[in-house]
């Protein structure tokens, strides 16, 4: 249903309004040109983050129009009763199952990584994309920078 509602006919059944910012309010393209561009350029990814989704992964990745899968290891761990244990063996096995299913049918698959070691592990598992959370890209580096500035200030004051 998500794939169907993402694309315009004949690829899907999304409704059309060319009076939106995404359609440049109809100023740049005809409706037909806009529909063709969206249907050509949009990719739909499903986020897999439960044991039930893993159990049904073969049918999920078989959906026509689905570009790939994003693996939600945090919620996957949570659904398995392993709160905060993204790298637990059960979570990693689920990730391997998802990756294998995606590879089998030529779909993209992404895995989150918050540091270089996790990114290397994801690549070793065979993902085609890596997601970097805001905490890894901005929040943690900002905390380290601010801690360094605080230290420098306290040394200067002392």
N, C-alpha and C positions, 0 to 999 in steps of 0.2 A: 504494500500500500504506500509506503514512504517513497519508493522509487516512482511509482505511478503518479503520485502527487507532486513530484519534483519537476517532471518534464511536461512540456506542452504536446498536444496531439501533433502528429500521430504516434509519437514515442510514449506519451503518457496522457494524463487527463487533468493537468493543472489548468486552472482558470486564468484568464488573461486580463490585464489592465496595463495599458501603455502610458497611463498617467501617473506612474510612480517614478521615484528617483532612479531605481534600477533600470528602468526603460528610458531614462533621460527625458521623461515626460512626453515621450513620443516625438521629440525634436530631432533626434539623430537618425533613426531608422524607421522603416515601415514596420507594422506589426509582424509581417511575415519574416522580415530580416531579423527582428528581435527574437522571435521564436526560434529561428534557425540557429542564431548565435547561442542562445541559452541551451538548447538541446545539444549543441556541439561542445560547449565549454564547461558545463556543470558536471561534477562528479558526486555520486552519492556513496557515503561510507556508513556502515552500520557499526555501532560500538558494541562489542561483545564483553560482558562483564558478569555473567552468571553461569553456574554449572548447567542450567537448562539450555542456555544459548550454545554452550560448548557441545552438549549432547545433540543439538540440532544443527550443528555447524555445516554439515554437508548440504542440507536443504537451504540454509541461509545463503551460502556462497553460490548456490546454483541460480539465484534470482537474477534474471536478465535485467541489465541496467545498473546493477550494483557494481561499483568500481572496486570496492574493497572493504576491509574490516579494520577497525581500530580496536586494539585490545586494552580494556580498562583493568589493569592489574590490581589497582587499589580496591575497586569494587568487587573484582573477582575474588580477591582474598577475603573481603568482608562477607561475600555470599557463601564462602566455604567455612566461615567461622574462624578465620585466620586474620583478625583485625590488624592492619598495619604490616602484614607480612607478605609484601609484594613478591619477594624472591623465594617464598616457601616452595618446596618441591612440587606440591600439588598445583600451585599457581603456574609454575614453570612448565609442568606437564600439560596443563590446559593450553598454555600459550603455544607449545610445540604442536598440539593437536590442531589448533586454529591455523597456525602458519602452514602446516602440511595440507590442510584442506584448501587454503587459498592458493598455494602453489599448484596443486592438482588441477585447478580450473583457471589458472592464470589471473587471479585477482590480486590486487595490492593488499599489503598488510602492514599496519603500523603498531609500534610498541612504544610506550613512554620510557624516557630515560632522563634522570636528573643529574647525571654526571658522565664523564667519559667512560668509566668502567662499565656502567649500565648500557651506554650506547654501543660499546664493543660487544657486549653480551648479546644485545638485540641483533646486531649485524651478524654475529656468529650463528644466531638462531635462524637467520634467513629472512629477516623483515625487509621490506622494500622502502620503508619510511620510518623515521623516528620522530616522536613528539617530545618537545622539550617544554615542561611546565613553566609557568611564570615564576614559580618559586626558584627554579634552577637558574633561569635567565636573569631575573631582576631582583627578587627579594633576598635570597641568600648572598649574592655578591654585594648588594647594597648594605646588608647587615655587616659584612666583613669590612667594607669601606668605612662605614660609620664607626665601627669598633676601633679601627686603626686611627681615625681622626680623633676619637675620644682619648685614645692612648697618647697620641702625639700632643694633644692639648694638656693632658694631665702631666706629662713629662715637662712641658714648657712652663707650666705654672709652678711645678715643684722646684 
